[in-house]
Amino acid sequence: MGLDAPAMENPSEWTVRGNKMAKDAEKNSYRRFILFVAGFFILVLGVTLILIWWKDLVVIFRGALGLILALAGLFMMYAINKTK
């Protein structure tokens, strides 16, 4: 056998490793399922809140757009003042 071949003297070690890998796979699949359920719940909650608070969100977007435009105008005036 090659140098990288597993030792044949202790075959029970392989069954222990196999069971551990199976348990790890079960843990990972359970964790992924829980994360999927939690993510789906948060997604539905977020979409619901967006729909409920749509009018308020439009007001926030308009306010943010106004603030951004005001700052852009201020920076443009500053740039014009610096180029004199």
C-alpha positions, 0 to 999 in steps of 0.5 A: 500500500502507498504511504497515504493509505489508511491504516487497516489495523484499526477499522473501528476508527473509520466507523466513528468518523463516519458517524461523526460526519453524519451527525455533523451533516444532520446538524448542518441541515437542521441549522440551515432549515432553521435559518431558512425559516427565520429568514423567510419570516423576516422577509415576510415581516419586512415586506409587510411593514413596507406595505403598511408604512408605504406613505411614511416611506415616500415621505422619508424618500422625498425628505432624503432626496431634498436633503441630497439636492440641498447638499449638492447645491451647497457643494456646487456653490462652494466649488464656484467660490473656490475657483474665483 
